[in-house]
Amino acid sequence: MASTLDDRLGKHEVFTQIVGRAPFGGQFSGDVPEFEIKPEDKDKVYSLVKRMQKCYSDKPATYPVKVYYSGRFTEIDQAFVSNDPKVFKEAVRGLMVAIDCE
């Protein structure tokens, strides 16, 4: 059986699993409600993001959607290794806002 990191997960599913509702439900683009990332869920959230990132791994570096999300993925990677829950949540929130705005 393949590991979960081998599986791809679309951005809307990632948003729904992290935020708890489907994207585009706010009053305007980027209107993401408050959500919580419990310390015990940090690895799960990171795995969801990596599965989304895998959707763009075989695309050329200039692929517009890959470029759009690449900075967010980098921020999340750095925040994950920083081990600072606030920094990690803010990085993930930035990705959620980007998904909701797309």
MMTF fields as JSON, N, C-alpha, C and O atoms, coordinates in Angstrom:
{
  "mmtfVersion": "1.0.0",
  "mmtfProducer": "UNKNOWN",
  "numBonds": 407,
  "numAtoms": 408,
  "numGroups": 102,
  "numChains": 1,
  "numModels": 1,
  "chainsPerModel": [1],
  "groupsPerChain": [102],
  "chainIdList": ["A"],
  "bondAtomList": [4, 2, 8, 6, 12, 10, 16, 14, 20, 18, 24, 22, 28, 26, 32, 30, 36, 34, 40, 38, 44, 42, 48, 46, 52, 50, 56, 54, 60, 58, 64, 62, 68, 66, 72, 70, 76, 74, 80, 78, 84, 82, 88, 86, 92, 90, 96, 94, 100, 98, 104, 102, 108, 106, 112, 110, 116, 114, 120, 118, 124, 122, 128, 126, 132, 130, 136, 134, 140, 138, 144, 142, 148, 146, 152, 150, 156, 154, 160, 158, 164, 162, 168, 166, 172, 170, 176, 174, 180, 178, 184, 182, 188, 186, 192, 190, 196, 194, 200, 198, 204, 202, 208, 206, 212, 210, 216, 214, 220, 218, 224, 222, 228, 226, 232, 230, 236, 234, 240, 238, 244, 242, 248, 246, 252, 250, 256, 254, 260, 258, 264, 262, 268, 266, 272, 270, 276, 274, 280, 278, 284, 282, 288, 286, 292, 290, 296, 294, 300, 298, 304, 302, 308, 306, 312, 310, 316, 314, 320, 318, 324, 322, 328, 326, 332, 330, 336, 334, 340, 338, 344, 342, 348, 346, 352, 350, 356, 354, 360, 358, 364, 362, 368, 366, 372, 370, 376, 374, 380, 378, 384, 382, 388, 386, 392, 390, 396, 394, 400, 398, 404, 402],
  "bondOrderList": [1, 1, 1, 1, 1, 1, 1, 1, 1, 1, 1, 1, 1, 1, 1, 1, 1, 1, 1, 1, 1, 1, 1, 1, 1, 1, 1, 1, 1, 1, 1, 1, 1, 1, 1, 1, 1, 1, 1, 1, 1, 1, 1, 1, 1, 1, 1, 1, 1, 1, 1, 1, 1, 1, 1, 1, 1, 1, 1, 1, 1, 1, 1, 1, 1, 1, 1, 1, 1, 1, 1, 1, 1, 1, 1, 1, 1, 1, 1, 1, 1, 1, 1, 1, 1, 1, 1, 1, 1, 1, 1, 1, 1, 1, 1, 1, 1, 1, 1, 1, 1],
  "groupList": [{"groupName": "MET", "atomNameList": ["N", "CA", "C", "O"], "elementList": ["N", "C", "C", "O"], "formalChargeList": [0, 0, 0, 0], "bondAtomList": [1, 0, 2, 1, 3, 2], "bondOrderList": [1, 1, 2], "singleLetterCode": "M", "chemCompType": "L-PEPTIDE LINKING"}, {"groupName": "ALA", "atomNameList": ["N", "CA", "C", "O"], "elementList": ["N", "C", "C", "O"], "formalChargeList": [0, 0, 0, 0], "bondAtomList": [1, 0, 2, 1, 3, 2], "bondOrderList": [1, 1, 2], "singleLetterCode": "A", "chemCompType": "L-PEPTIDE LINKING"}, {"groupName": "SER", "atomNameList": ["N", "CA", "C", "O"], "elementList": ["N", "C", "C", "O"], "formalChargeList": [0, 0, 0, 0], "bondAtomList": [1, 0, 2, 1, 3, 2], "bondOrderList": [1, 1, 2], "singleLetterCode": "S", "chemCompType": "L-PEPTIDE LINKING"}, {"groupName": "THR", "atomNameList": ["N", "CA", "C", "O"], "elementList": ["N", "C", "C", "O"], "formalChargeList": [0, 0, 0, 0], "bondAtomList": [1, 0, 2, 1, 3, 2], "bondOrderList": [1, 1, 2], "singleLetterCode": "T", "chemCompType": "L-PEPTIDE LINKING"}, {"groupName": "LEU", "atomNameList": ["N", "CA", "C", "O"], "elementList": ["N", "C", "C", "O"], "formalChargeList": [0, 0, 0, 0], "bondAtomList": [1, 0, 2, 1, 3, 2], "bondOrderList": [1, 1, 2], "singleLetterCode": "L", "chemCompType": "L-PEPTIDE LINKING"}, {"groupName": "ASP", "atomNameList": ["N", "CA", "C", "O"], "elementList": ["N", "C", "C", "O"], "formalChargeList": [0, 0, 0, 0], "bondAtomList": [1, 0, 2, 1, 3, 2], "bondOrderList": [1, 1, 2], "singleLetterCode": "D", "chemCompType": "L-PEPTIDE LINKING"}, {"groupName": "ARG", "atomNameList": ["N", "CA", "C", "O"], "elementList": ["N", "C", "C", "O"], "formalChargeList": [0, 0, 0, 0], "bondAtomList": [1, 0, 2, 1, 3, 2], "bondOrderList": [1, 1, 2], "singleLetterCode": "R", "chemCompType": "L-PEPTIDE LINKING"}, {"groupName": "GLY", "atomNameList": ["N", "CA", "C", "O"], "elementList": ["N", "C", "C", "O"], "formalChargeList": [0, 0, 0, 0], "bondAtomList": [1, 0, 2, 1, 3, 2], "bondOrderList": [1, 1, 2], "singleLetterCode": "G", "chemCompType": "PEPTIDE LINKING"}, {"groupName": "LYS", "atomNameList": ["N", "CA", "C", "O"], "elementList": ["N", "C", "C", "O"], "formalChargeList": [0, 0, 0, 0], "bondAtomList": [1, 0, 2, 1, 3, 2], "bondOrderList": [1, 1, 2], "singleLetterCode": "K", "chemCompType": "L-PEPTIDE LINKING"}, {"groupName": "HIS", "atomNameList": ["N", "CA", "C", "O"], "elementList": ["N", "C", "C", "O"], "formalChargeList": [0, 0, 0, 0], "bondAtomList": [1, 0, 2, 1, 3, 2], "bondOrderList": [1, 1, 2], "singleLetterCode": "H", "chemCompType": "L-PEPTIDE LINKING"}, {"groupName": "GLU", "atomNameList": ["N", "CA", "C", "O"], "elementList": ["N", "C", "C", "O"], "formalChargeList": [0, 0, 0, 0], "bondAtomList": [1, 0, 2, 1, 3, 2], "bondOrderList": [1, 1, 2], "singleLetterCode": "E", "chemCompType": "L-PEPTIDE LINKING"}, {"groupName": "VAL", "atomNameList": ["N", "CA", "C", "O"], "elementList": ["N", "C", "C", "O"], "formalChargeList": [0, 0, 0, 0], "bondAtomList": [1, 0, 2, 1, 3, 2], "bondOrderList": [1, 1, 2], "singleLetterCode": "V", "chemCompType": "L-PEPTIDE LINKING"}, {"groupName": "PHE", "atomNameList": ["N", "CA", "C", "O"], "elementList": ["N", "C", "C", "O"], "formalChargeList": [0, 0, 0, 0], "bondAtomList": [1, 0, 2, 1, 3, 2], "bondOrderList": [1, 1, 2], "singleLetterCode": "F", "chemCompType": "L-PEPTIDE LINKING"}, {"groupName": "GLN", "atomNameList": ["N", "CA", "C", "O"], "elementList": ["N", "C", "C", "O"], "formalChargeList": [0, 0, 0, 0], "bondAtomList": [1, 0, 2, 1, 3, 2], "bondOrderList": [1, 1, 2], "singleLetterCode": "Q", "chemCompType": "L-PEPTIDE LINKING"}, {"groupName": "ILE", "atomNameList": ["N", "CA", "C", "O"], "elementList": ["N", "C", "C", "O"], "formalChargeList": [0, 0, 0, 0], "bondAtomList": [1, 0, 2, 1, 3, 2], "bondOrderList": [1, 1, 2], "singleLetterCode": "I", "chemCompType": "L-PEPTIDE LINKING"}, {"groupName": "PRO", "atomNameList": ["N", "CA", "C", "O"], "elementList": ["N", "C", "C", "O"], "formalChargeList": [0, 0, 0, 0], "bondAtomList": [1, 0, 2, 1, 3, 2], "bondOrderList": [1, 1, 2], "singleLetterCode": "P", "chemCompType": "L-PEPTIDE LINKING"}, {"groupName": "TYR", "atomNameList": ["N", "CA", "C", "O"], "elementList": ["N", "C", "C", "O"], "formalChargeList": [0, 0, 0, 0], "bondAtomList": [1, 0, 2, 1, 3, 2], "bondOrderList": [1, 1, 2], "singleLetterCode": "Y", "chemCompType": "L-PEPTIDE LINKING"}, {"groupName": "CYS", "atomNameList": ["N", "CA", "C", "O"], "elementList": ["N", "C", "C", "O"], "formalChargeList": [0, 0, 0, 0], "bondAtomList": [1, 0, 2, 1, 3, 2], "bondOrderList": [1, 1, 2], "singleLetterCode": "C", "chemCompType": "L-PEPTIDE LINKING"}, {"groupName": "ASN", "atomNameList": ["N", "CA", "C", "O"], "elementList": ["N", "C", "C", "O"], "formalChargeList": [0, 0, 0, 0], "bondAtomList": [1, 0, 2, 1, 3, 2], "bondOrderList": [1, 1, 2], "singleLetterCode": "N", "chemCompType": "L-PEPTIDE LINKING"}],
  "groupTypeList": [0, 1, 2, 3, 4, 5, 5, 6, 4, 7, 8, 9, 10, 11, 12, 3, 13, 14, 11, 7, 6, 1, 15, 12, 7, 7, 13, 12, 2, 7, 5, 11, 15, 10, 12, 10, 14, 8, 15, 10, 5, 8, 5, 8, 11, 16, 2, 4, 11, 8, 6, 0, 13, 8, 17, 16, 2, 5, 8, 15, 1, 3, 16, 15, 11, 8, 11, 16, 16, 2, 7, 6, 12, 3, 10, 14, 5, 13, 1, 12, 11, 2, 18, 5, 15, 8, 11, 12, 8, 10, 1, 11, 6, 7, 4, 0, 11, 1, 14, 5, 17, 10],
  "groupIdList": [1, 2, 3, 4, 5, 6, 7, 8, 9, 10, 11, 12, 13, 14, 15, 16, 17, 18, 19, 20, 21, 22, 23, 24, 25, 26, 27, 28, 29, 30, 31, 32, 33, 34, 35, 36, 37, 38, 39, 40, 41, 42, 43, 44, 45, 46, 47, 48, 49, 50, 51, 52, 53, 54, 55, 56, 57, 58, 59, 60, 61, 62, 63, 64, 65, 66, 67, 68, 69, 70, 71, 72, 73, 74, 75, 76, 77, 78, 79, 80, 81, 82, 83, 84, 85, 86, 87, 88, 89, 90, 91, 92, 93, 94, 95, 96, 97, 98, 99, 100, 101, 102],
  "secStructList": [7, 7, 7, 4, 4, 4, 1, 7, 7, 7, 2, 2, 2, 2, 2, 2, 2, 2, 2, 1, 1, 7, 6, 6, 7, 1, 1, 1, 6, 6, 7, 7, 7, 7, 7, 7, 7, 7, 4, 4, 4, 2, 2, 2, 2, 2, 2, 2, 2, 2, 2, 2, 2, 2, 6, 6, 6, 6, 1, 7, 6, 6, 7, 2, 2, 2, 2, 2, 2, 2, 2, 2, 2, 2, 2, 2, 2, 2, 2, 2, 2, 2, 6, 7, 2, 2, 2, 2, 2, 2, 2, 2, 2, 2, 2, 2, 2, 2, 2, 2, 2, 7],
  "xCoordList": [0.846, 0.0, 0.895, 1.908, 0.518, 1.301, 1.117, 0.067, 2.164, 2.046, 1.16, 0.924, 0.669, -0.219, 0.477, -0.18, 1.808, 2.512, 2.574, 2.836, 2.339, 2.307, 0.969, 0.86, -0.031, -1.358, -1.468, -0.978, -2.118, -2.357, -3.716, -4.637, -3.811, -5.064, -5.306, -4.433, -6.483, -6.814, -6.931, -7.19, -6.736, -6.722, -8.037, -8.023, -9.154, -10.442, -10.63, -11.174, -10.186, -10.265, -9.334, -9.698, -8.136, -7.193, -7.798, -7.749, -8.36, -8.997, -10.098, -10.156, -10.962, -12.089, -11.606, -12.167, -10.58, -10.087, -9.403, -9.481, -8.734, -8.031, -8.961, -8.933, -9.773, -10.625, -11.94, -12.493, -12.435, -13.689, -14.908, -16.034, -14.709, -15.791, -15.202, -13.987, -16.054, -15.579, -15.107, -15.576, -14.175, -13.749, -14.873, -15.879, -14.689, -15.602, -16.9, -17.891, -16.924, -18.138, -18.22, -19.215, -17.176, -17.167, -17.871, -18.451, -17.811, -18.474, -17.651, -18.183, -16.343, -15.46, -14.307, -14.081, -13.583, -12.429, -11.409, -11.079, -10.919, -9.926, -10.52, -9.789, -11.834, -12.53, -12.558, -13.546, -11.453, -11.295, -11.623, -11.06, -12.524, -12.862, -11.699, -10.764, -11.772, -10.765, -10.825, -11.903, -9.682, -9.597, -8.448, -7.583, -8.459, -7.452, -6.608, -7.105, -5.336, -4.465, -3.944, -3.055, -4.507, -4.069, -2.651, -2.285, -1.86, -0.477, -0.407, 0.502, -1.352, -1.336, -1.744, -1.589, -2.266, -2.679, -1.664, -1.88, -0.571, 0.425, 0.935, 0.981, 1.317, 1.838, 0.777, 1.085, -0.465, -1.559, -1.773, -1.919, -1.791, -1.982, -0.831, -1.047, 0.383, 1.546, 1.453, 1.778, 1.02, 0.854, -0.19, 0.004, -1.279, -2.311, -1.719, -1.96, -0.947, -0.322, 0.651, 0.668, 1.453, 2.41, 1.689, 2.171, 0.549, -0.232, -0.777, -0.827, -1.184, -1.629, -0.454, -0.591, 0.69, 1.871, 2.262, 2.733, 2.071, 2.419, 1.636, 2.103, 0.458, -0.332, 0.423, 0.163, 1.354, 2.076, 3.524, 4.257, 3.943, 5.354, 5.824, 7.001, 4.933, 5.349, 5.103, 5.289, 4.694, 4.453, 5.748, 6.621, 5.877, 7.069, 7.136, 6.113, 8.329, 8.536, 7.749, 7.46, 7.4, 6.662, 5.144, 4.405, 4.685, 3.238, 2.569, 2.922, 1.616, 1.075, 0.565, 0.848, -0.168, -0.706, 0.42, 0.387, 1.398, 2.561, 3.299, 3.695, 3.479, 4.136, 3.299, 3.842, 1.99, 1.077, 1.205, 1.199, 1.319, 1.381, 2.797, 2.955, 3.81, 5.154, 5.67, 6.273, 5.453, 5.898, 5.199, 5.811, 3.936, 3.172, 3.706, 3.836, 4.016, 4.568, 5.911, 6.188, 6.734, 8.029, 7.838, 8.525, 6.91, 6.634, 6.173, 6.582, 5.332, 4.831, 5.962, 6.048, 6.828, 7.982, 8.849, 9.234, 9.145, 9.984, 9.293, 9.934, 7.998, 7.246, 7.158, 7.209, 7.028, 6.935, 8.203, 8.132, 9.355, 10.61, 10.954, 11.777, 10.331, 10.585, 10.013, 10.468, 9.018, 8.352, 7.62, 7.4, 7.248, 6.484, 5.036, 4.763, 4.102, 2.721, 2.058, 1.273, 2.366, 1.76, 2.26, 1.48, 3.548, 4.136, 3.584, 3.268, 3.47, 2.929, 1.485, 1.115, 0.673, -0.733, -0.85, -1.665, -0.056, -0.116, 0.308, -0.267, 1.304, 1.73, 0.623, 0.349, -0.004, -1.109, -2.283, -2.932, -2.551, -3.632, -3.376, -4.3, -2.125, -1.789, -2.133, -2.622, -1.879, -2.247, -3.76, -4.277, -4.469, -5.926, -6.515, -7.458, -5.972, -6.423, -6.13, -6.97, -4.949, -4.598, -5.55, -5.962, -5.905, -6.86, -8.212, -8.837, -8.66, -9.974, -10.009, -11.068, -8.881, -8.818, -8.691, -9.027, -8.215, -7.953, -9.226, -9.184],
  "yCoordList": [-1.178, 0.0, 1.247, 1.289, 2.247, 3.478, 4.324, 4.298, 5.074, 5.973, 7.153, 7.429, 7.849, 8.974, 10.093, 10.862, 10.201, 11.241, 10.941, 11.845, 9.689, 9.35, 9.72, 9.808, 9.932, 10.276, 11.783, 12.568, 12.16, 13.582, 13.957, 13.142, 15.194, 15.675, 17.076, 17.94, 17.294, 18.586, 19.695, 19.453, 20.908, 22.074, 22.286, 22.718, 21.999, 22.199, 21.199, 21.544, 19.98, 18.963, 19.319, 19.158, 19.8, 20.215, 21.354, 21.335, 22.331, 23.458, 22.961, 23.352, 22.102, 21.589, 20.823, 20.981, 19.999, 19.214, 20.076, 19.774, 21.144, 21.991, 23.015, 23.201, 23.669, 24.762, 24.248, 24.848, 23.149, 22.594, 23.01, 22.71, 23.683, 24.023, 24.163, 24.285, 24.146, 24.273, 25.7, 26.644, 25.854, 27.205, 27.991, 27.423, 29.275, 30.209, 30.418, 30.844, 30.129, 30.293, 31.616, 31.902, 32.422, 33.709, 34.781, 34.516, 35.979, 37.098, 37.668, 38.381, 37.356, 37.847, 36.865, 36.018, 36.978, 36.107, 36.278, 37.399, 35.17, 35.215, 35.322, 35.412, 35.314, 35.399, 34.01, 33.282, 33.662, 32.347, 32.467, 33.317, 31.628, 31.716, 31.269, 30.614, 31.628, 31.156, 29.64, 29.049, 29.027, 27.578, 27.294, 28.138, 26.107, 25.721, 24.57, 23.693, 24.602, 23.455, 23.005, 23.627, 21.925, 21.386, 20.837, 20.345, 20.916, 20.405, 18.965, 18.618, 18.139, 16.739, 16.571, 15.487, 17.641, 17.586, 18.223, 18.245, 18.735, 19.431, 18.541, 18.974, 17.308, 16.4, 16.073, 15.973, 15.907, 15.606, 16.778, 16.577, 17.985, 19.167, 19.295, 19.57, 19.097, 19.173, 18.126, 18.411, 16.937, 15.877, 16.27, 16.015, 16.882, 17.339, 18.347, 18.264, 19.291, 20.306, 19.659, 20.017, 18.713, 18.046, 17.24, 17.146, 16.666, 15.916, 16.866, 16.519, 18.062, 19.07, 19.492, 19.598, 19.729, 20.169, 19.142, 19.506, 17.886, 16.814, 16.942, 16.483, 17.559, 17.765, 18.595, 18.486, 19.422, 20.322, 19.898, 20.575, 18.795, 18.394, 18.037, 18.211, 17.545, 17.16, 18.265, 18.054, 19.421, 20.558, 21.348, 21.325, 22.042, 22.865, 23.999, 24.417, 24.475, 25.524, 26.789, 27.574, 26.996, 28.205, 28.0, 28.921, 26.823, 26.544, 27.529, 27.557, 28.333, 29.433, 29.048, 29.749, 27.965, 27.583, 27.124, 27.397, 26.442, 26.021, 27.25, 27.284, 28.234, 29.473, 30.172, 30.674, 30.203, 30.862, 30.302, 31.06, 28.988, 28.348, 28.107, 27.834, 28.195, 27.781, 28.535, 27.923, 29.819, 30.59, 30.152, 30.116, 29.82, 29.346, 28.003, 27.776, 27.114, 25.814, 25.984, 25.297, 26.887, 27.154, 27.691, 27.259, 28.629, 29.184, 28.098, 28.084, 27.201, 26.126, 25.174, 24.741, 24.844, 23.987, 24.617, 23.951, 25.889, 26.585, 26.675, 26.504, 26.939, 27.04, 25.689, 25.617, 24.628, 23.291, 22.947, 22.447, 23.21, 22.87, 23.856, 23.55, 25.031, 26.004, 25.534, 25.947, 24.673, 24.131, 25.206, 25.042, 26.299, 27.369, 27.255, 27.531, 26.852, 26.634, 27.861, 27.731, 29.046, 30.265, 30.534, 30.889, 30.367, 30.58, 29.557, 29.893, 28.311, 27.261, 27.567, 27.459, 27.946, 28.242, 29.413, 29.368, 30.447, 31.605, 31.231, 31.727, 30.365, 29.916, 29.106, 29.286, 28.222, 27.426, 28.346, 28.17, 29.307, 30.264, 30.994, 31.215, 31.366, 32.027, 31.165, 31.671, 29.869, 28.961, 28.869, 28.84, 28.824, 28.736, 29.986, 29.888, 31.137, 32.393, 32.34, 32.737, 31.856, 31.748, 30.826, 31.121, 29.699, 28.768, 29.455, 29.358, 30.134, 30.783, 31.922, 32.232, 32.531, 33.641, 33.188, 33.935, 31.98, 31.532, 31.387, 31.019],
  "zCoordList": [0.0, 0.0, 0.0, 0.698, -0.779, -0.877, 0.375, 1.017, 0.707, 1.863, 1.504, 0.327, 2.527, 2.27, 1.514, 0.812, 1.643, 0.903, -0.588, -1.382, -0.988, -2.403, -3.031, -4.254, -2.216, -2.697, -2.883, -2.071, -3.958, -4.201, -3.633, -3.571, -3.226, -2.662, -3.21, -3.13, -3.763, -4.356, -3.328, -2.149, -3.8, -2.913, -2.173, -1.021, -2.794, -2.119, -0.981, 0.068, -1.185, -0.135, 1.02, 2.185, 0.701, 1.741, 2.558, 3.788, 1.883, 2.562, 3.499, 4.665, 2.983, 3.77, 4.997, 6.081, 4.841, 5.97, 7.023, 8.214, 6.6, 7.557, 8.202, 9.418, 7.399, 7.888, 8.465, 9.387, 7.928, 8.438, 7.642, 8.038, 6.549, 5.625, 4.234, 4.08, 3.228, 1.853, 1.583, 2.218, 0.635, 0.285, -0.384, -0.807, -0.469, -1.138, -0.378, -0.972, 0.926, 1.714, 2.45, 3.116, 2.332, 3.017, 2.217, 1.164, 2.725, 2.055, 0.908, 0.057, 0.88, -0.175, -0.339, 0.525, -1.44, -1.681, -0.565, -0.177, -0.059, 1.01, 2.394, 3.38, 2.48, 3.771, 4.403, 4.301, 5.055, 5.671, 7.159, 7.848, 7.659, 9.078, 9.967, 9.506, 11.218, 12.175, 12.234, 12.171, 12.354, 12.515, 13.462, 13.692, 13.997, 14.98, 14.425, 13.718, 14.762, 14.49, 15.844, 16.426, 16.326, 17.615, 17.469, 16.401, 18.525, 18.448, 17.936, 17.181, 18.339, 17.905, 16.434, 15.872, 15.805, 14.396, 13.45, 12.239, 13.983, 13.163, 12.033, 10.882, 12.344, 11.318, 10.276, 9.088, 10.708, 9.783, 8.818, 7.612, 9.352, 8.51, 7.521, 6.341, 7.999, 7.116, 6.009, 4.856, 6.347, 5.361, 4.304, 3.115, 4.732, 3.784, 2.803, 1.599, 3.319, 2.469, 1.481, 0.303, 1.953, 1.075, -0.008, -1.137, 0.331, -0.662, -1.726, -2.906, -1.31, -2.28, -3.159, -4.378, -2.541, -3.282, -4.341, -5.418, -4.043, -4.975, -6.291, -7.333, -6.248, -7.469, -8.501, -9.699, -8.039, -8.937, -9.164, -9.884, -8.563, -8.617, -10.017, -10.333, -10.856, -12.203, -13.232, -14.43, -12.771, -13.668, -13.861, -12.993, -14.985, -15.193, -14.157, -13.615, -13.899, -12.887, -13.199, -12.295, -14.456, -14.841, -14.874, -15.222, -14.521, -14.503, -13.537, -12.358, -14.009, -13.2, -11.809, -10.837, -11.701, -10.393, -9.473, -8.273, -10.012, -9.223, -8.69, -7.525, -9.528, -9.119, -8.046, -7.062, -8.237, -7.301, -5.884, -4.914, -5.764, -4.449, -3.922, -2.732, -4.746, -4.331, -3.11, -2.228, -3.036, -1.869, -0.602, 0.466, -0.705, 0.456, 0.93, 2.133, -0.002, 0.38, 1.088, 2.071, 0.596, 1.226, 2.639, 3.565, 2.809, 4.14, 5.11, 6.27, 4.64, 5.493, 5.868, 7.017, 4.918, 5.224, 6.317, 7.278, 6.16, 7.146, 8.496, 9.533, 8.494, 9.743, 10.443, 11.671, 9.67, 10.248, 11.018, 12.141, 10.426, 11.096, 12.215, 13.077, 12.207, 13.277, 14.605, 15.672, 14.529, 15.717, 16.528, 17.728, 15.868, 16.506, 16.017, 14.849, 16.893, 16.472, 15.851, 14.912, 16.365, 15.807, 14.392, 13.508, 14.185, 12.863, 11.874, 10.733, 12.321, 11.453, 11.071, 9.902, 12.047, 11.758, 10.787, 9.866, 10.977, 10.082, 8.66, 7.691, 8.533, 7.21, 6.536, 5.349, 7.292, 6.758, 6.418, 5.387, 7.266, 6.992, 5.676, 4.894, 5.434, 4.175, 2.971, 1.961, 3.072, 1.988, 1.843, 0.727, 2.962, 2.9, 2.24, 1.455, 2.551, 1.926, 0.428, -0.38, 0.053, -1.368, -2.106, -3.228, -1.475, -2.105, -2.259, -3.316, -1.239, -1.273, -2.295, -2.839, -2.551, -3.513, -4.958, -5.877, -5.162, -6.537, -7.33, -8.504]
}
